[in-house]
Amino acid sequence: MYQGKIIEFIDQGRFICTLCLQDKGTRLHLLTPLNREINISPKRALLFSNASLDTGMPRGELLNQLKEIEIRRRDFQEDVQVKELWELVRDGEEHFDYVDLAQLCFGKEITDDHISALVRALFDDRLYFKLKEGRFLPHSEEMVNQIIKQKEEEARRETRLKEGGAWLRNHVQNKPTQPPSCKDEIIDLLIELALYGKEASDFRHGKDLLLRAGITDIQRVRSLLVDLGVWGEDENLELHRLNISTSFSEDLLNESKQLIEVGIEEARREDLRDLYTFTIDGPDTKDFDDALSIQISPDSVLLGIHIADVAGVIPPDSLLDKEASQRGSSLYLPRNSFHMFPQNLSEDTLSLKKGYDRPAISLMCRFDKEGDLLDYRFVLSVVRIRRQLTYDEVNDLYKEDALLKQAYELSQELRKKRIDQGALILSLPDVWFTIHPDSSISLEMSDQETPSRMMVAEFMILYNWLAAKLCQEHDIPILYRSQDKPSEELTVGDEGYHYYVFKQRRKLSPLMIDTDARSHAGLGLDMYTNVTSPIRRYLDLVVQRQMRRYLSGESYVYNKEQLQEIRMSVQPLLRTLETMKRDRIRYWTQKYLLSHLGEKFPALVLDILRNRYRMLLTDFLLVTEVKKENGQEFLQGQQITVKIKKSDPWNDLLSLECE
């Protein structure tokens, strides 16, 4: 059927002009201009000529004619003005076959060569027509413009990849070179690769860029960004991945200045400035949101717990309020802190700073000499801090200072009552890092069970508990915290306190946040909320707003449905921030261990797995896994010694050798 016909098909984006030597039905046996014989399926053929050649002619004559046909078709292709053709037919809705369009280009008298030239021209151009079911359909003007933009972008991208690849290749080879004009775009592409790897939205082009720079390992991108000065050596990638705000916009800063100018409305507040009020915090604390006061009389003790009245300064739905809801919490990391509010608020106007009048919501509790609560009240107040103490200072002073001694004894009684009601004390030291100017790292464990820390913790728990009772008794809609009893209660055994804490924590029920008051088994309380850190935690501010409206006799800001919406919005963010904080502590711990390779440290076997052990490095509270080696057998709870063989903080890899 097709023997002797000129047949054209497309191979690797090029038109191939051939002569059909034999039609085998399911296969066409073809002769190419290069004197090769090939077989293709008829379905691959794009054009079949009307005219035929005599396949019985000498092979040389057939090849000459094939070459002449190819030359004629290429020459005719030069005469096809694709854009003009498109302008003639674009407004019509009909499809055009090859013959119709060839006649528009060359007139009524057309040959196979004219048709081939037309098809080749449209195929090579691809801007104005699309091929569909053997006919050409003109693109709309909108589609043409879109394709033009796409091609321009592809050209720009190719330029970026070419120039960027050369720049990075020279950088890797330590050859000084001027950055290209597209430097910022190249850096953005590298950052995308470093953050998301194969999940990067432009991974294909990013990989192409690296290959042009002579880089085959995508893991090198992070160090490349460090070398380029884009990132620091200890860059926190999660801050970038989660797009966490690390600064405040001009609008937010302007609003904070306006709120500062408003000042304190003292008329509706109880004046507590005569109380000897003090704060207890870490030595580096700058945002003080809680303070204490103690008054001792012959038959009772009056404890004052004063919380900064952030709700009285930050209006609901203000720009700052919306920003705080999106941040969820202040974030305190080794080396960096990111506040929920601008520093002129968090460290000044809102902060309970020594020597300044500050609005507060104060809890005044009266206890008898045995530590039993006699009465309490919440009040909008004005306070003035007389002294700002550190935890270490209180630990040194509390035995001699009458007020601090009374505060400590009272906190002891409060804790004892909670333990009697089922509270679990599962605290572990906090890990603190100091990064020195020479980049060396100091690591220390901060005990959470010192007298000063226990004192503050118990008084904050008391404030939160009584705030929950106030809201529950007066139907004030708030977010309560609760926790069911653990699945099992353990005791400290021969394995030691660390082993007990890690095992007991696994038995705990999850913490819940809801608008209904329920018991908090972990704290040994019948109900609980969080409201003592409104400068640092958004949900605390939300609860404080509700309490403040009650105390001032105003309508509540939120109903239960709105509180649930806030909870669902903020709670996942808080979990993310907590995970990031743990990961950064883990990073810096491994960075510290990097300078202690070959040294030995105590470890505790937490779990025995199939082919490895899960262990706790007790000096750093770092949980890691160690492969079982031949002949090694350890027991759960066993204390052993391990040697640090390798530490890779970037990739969270720690290699240990068991002694």
Rosetta blueprint (number, residue, H / E / L):
1 M L
2 Y L
3 Q L
4 G L
5 K E
6 I E
7 I E
8 E E
9 F E
10 I E
11 D E
12 Q L
13 G L
14 R E
15 F E
16 I E
17 C E
18 T E
19 L E
20 C E
21 L E
22 Q E
23 D E
24 K L
25 G L
26 T L
27 R L
28 L E
29 H E
30 L E
31 L E
32 T L
33 P L
34 L L
35 N L
36 R L
37 E E
38 I E
39 N E
40 I E
41 S L
42 P H
43 K H
44 R H
45 A E
46 L E
47 L E
48 F E
49 S E
50 N E
51 A E
52 S E
53 L L
54 D L
55 T L
56 G L
57 M L
58 P L
59 R H
60 G H
61 E H
62 L H
63 L H
64 N H
65 Q H
66 L H
67 K H
68 E H
69 I H
70 E H
71 I H
72 R H
73 R H
74 R H
75 D H
76 F H
77 Q H
78 E H
79 D L
80 V L
81 Q L
82 V H
83 K H
84 E H
85 L H
86 W H
87 E H
88 L H
89 V H
90 R L
91 D L
92 G L
93 E L
94 E L
95 H L
96 F E
97 D L
98 Y H
99 V H
100 D H
101 L H
102 A H
103 Q H
104 L H
105 C H
106 F H
107 G L
108 K L
109 E L
110 I L
111 T L
112 D H
113 D H
114 H H
115 I H
116 S H
117 A H
118 L H
119 V H
120 R H
121 A H
122 L H
123 F H
124 D H
125 D H
126 R L
127 L L
128 Y L
129 F E
130 K E
131 L E
132 K E
133 E L
134 G L
135 R E
136 F E
137 L E
138 P E
139 H L
140 S L
141 E H
142 E H
143 M H
144 V H
145 N H
146 Q H
147 I H
148 I H
149 K H
150 Q H
151 K H
152 E H
153 E H
154 E H
155 A H
156 R H
157 R H
158 E H
159 T H
160 R H
161 L H
162 K H
163 E H
164 G H
165 G H
166 A H
167 W H
168 L H
169 R H
170 N H
171 H H
172 V H
173 Q L
174 N L
175 K L
176 P L
177 T L
178 Q L
179 P L
180 P L
181 S L
182 C L
183 K H
184 D H
185 E H
186 I H
187 I H
188 D H
189 L H
190 L H
191 I H
192 E H
193 L H
194 A H
195 L H
196 Y H
197 G H
198 K H
199 E H
200 A L
201 S L
202 D L
203 F H
204 R H
205 H H
206 G H
207 K H
208 D H
209 L H
210 L H
211 L H
212 R H
213 A L
214 G L
215 I L
216 T L
217 D L
218 I L
219 Q L
220 R H
221 V H
222 R H
223 S H
224 L H
225 L H
226 V H
227 D H
228 L L
229 G L
230 V L
231 W L
232 G L
233 E L
234 D L
235 E L
236 N L
237 L H
238 E H
239 L H
240 H H
241 R H
242 L L
243 N L
244 I L
245 S L
246 T L
247 S L
248 F L
249 S L
250 E H
251 D H
252 L H
253 L H
254 N H
255 E H
256 S H
257 K H
258 Q H
259 L H
260 I H
261 E H
262 V H
263 G L
264 I L
265 E L
266 E L
267 A L
268 R L
269 R L
270 E E
271 D E
272 L L
273 R L
274 D L
275 L L
276 Y L
277 T E
278 F E
279 T E
280 I E
281 D E
282 G L
283 P L
284 D L
285 T L
286 K L
287 D L
288 F L
289 D L
290 D E
291 A E
292 L E
293 S E
294 I E
295 Q E
296 I E
297 S L
298 P L
299 D L
300 S E
301 V E
302 L E
303 L E
304 G E
305 I E
306 H E
307 I E
308 A E
309 D L
310 V L
311 A L
312 G L
313 V L
314 I L
315 P L
316 P L
317 D L
318 S L
319 L H
320 L H
321 D H
322 K H
323 E H
324 A H
325 S H
326 Q H
327 R H
328 G L
329 S E
330 S L
331 L E
332 Y E
333 L E
334 P L
335 R L
336 N E
337 S E
338 F E
339 H L
340 M L
341 F L
342 P L
343 Q H
344 N H
345 L H
346 S H
347 E H
348 D H
349 T H
350 L L
351 S L
352 L L
353 K L
354 K E
355 G L
356 Y L
357 D E
358 R E
359 P E
360 A E
361 I E
362 S E
363 L E
364 M E
365 C E
366 R E
367 F E
368 D E
369 K L
370 E L
371 G L
372 D L
373 L E
374 L E
375 D E
376 Y E
377 R E
378 F E
379 V E
380 L E
381 S E
382 V E
383 V E
384 R E
385 I E
386 R E
387 R E
388 Q E
389 L E
390 T E
391 Y H
392 D H
393 E H
394 V H
395 N H
396 D H
397 L H
398 Y L
399 K L
400 E L
401 D L
402 A H
403 L H
404 L H
405 K H
406 Q H
407 A H
408 Y H
409 E H
410 L H
411 S H
412 Q H
413 E H
414 L H
415 R H
416 K H
417 K H
418 R H
419 I H
420 D H
421 Q L
422 G L
423 A L
424 L L
425 I L
426 L L
427 S L
428 L L
429 P L
430 D E
431 V E
432 W E
433 F E
434 T E
435 I E
436 H L
437 P L
438 D L
439 S L
440 S L
441 I E
442 S E
443 L E
444 E E
445 M E
446 S E
447 D L
448 Q L
449 E L
450 T L
451 P H
452 S H
453 R H
454 M H
455 M H
456 V H
457 A H
458 E H
459 F H
460 M H
461 I H
462 L H
463 Y H
464 N H
465 W H
466 L H
467 A H
468 A H
469 K H
470 L H
471 C H
472 Q H
473 E H
474 H L
475 D L
476 I L
477 P L
478 I L
479 L L
480 Y E
481 R E
482 S E
483 Q E
484 D L
485 K L
486 P L
487 S L
488 E L
489 E L
490 L L
491 T L
492 V L
493 G L
494 D L
495 E L
496 G L
497 Y H
498 H H
499 Y H
500 Y H
501 V H
502 F H
503 K H
504 Q H
505 R H
506 R H
507 K H
508 L L
509 S L
510 P L
511 L E
512 M E
513 I E
514 D E
515 T L
516 D L
517 A L
518 R L
519 S L
520 H E
521 A L
522 G L
523 L L
524 G L
525 L E
526 D L
527 M L
528 Y L
529 T E
530 N L
531 V L
532 T L
533 S L
534 P L
535 I L
536 R L
537 R E
538 Y H
539 L H
540 D H
541 L H
542 V H
543 V H
544 Q H
545 R H
546 Q H
547 M H
548 R H
549 R H
550 Y H
551 L H
552 S L
553 G L
554 E L
555 S L
556 Y L
557 V L
558 Y L
559 N L
560 K H
561 E H
562 Q H
563 L H
564 Q H
565 E H
566 I H
567 R H
568 M H
569 S H
570 V H
571 Q H
572 P H
573 L H
574 L H
575 R H
576 T H
577 L H
578 E H
579 T H
580 M H
581 K H
582 R H
583 D H
584 R H
585 I H
586 R H
587 Y H
588 W H
589 T H
590 Q H
591 K H
592 Y H
593 L H
594 L H
595 S L
596 H L
597 L L
598 G L
599 E L
600 K E
601 F E
602 P E
603 A E
604 L E
605 V E
606 L E
607 D E
608 I E
609 L L
610 R L
611 N L
612 R E
613 Y E
614 R E
615 M E
616 L E
617 L E
618 T L
619 D L
620 F L
621 L L
622 L E
623 V E
624 T E
625 E E
626 V E
627 K E
628 K L
629 E L
630 N L
631 G L
632 Q L
633 E L
634 F L
635 L L
636 Q L
637 G L
638 Q L
639 Q E
640 I E
641 T E
642 V E
643 K E
644 I E
645 K E
646 K E
647 S E
648 D E
649 P L
650 W L
651 N L
652 D L
653 L E
654 L E
655 S E
656 L E
657 E E
658 C E
659 E L
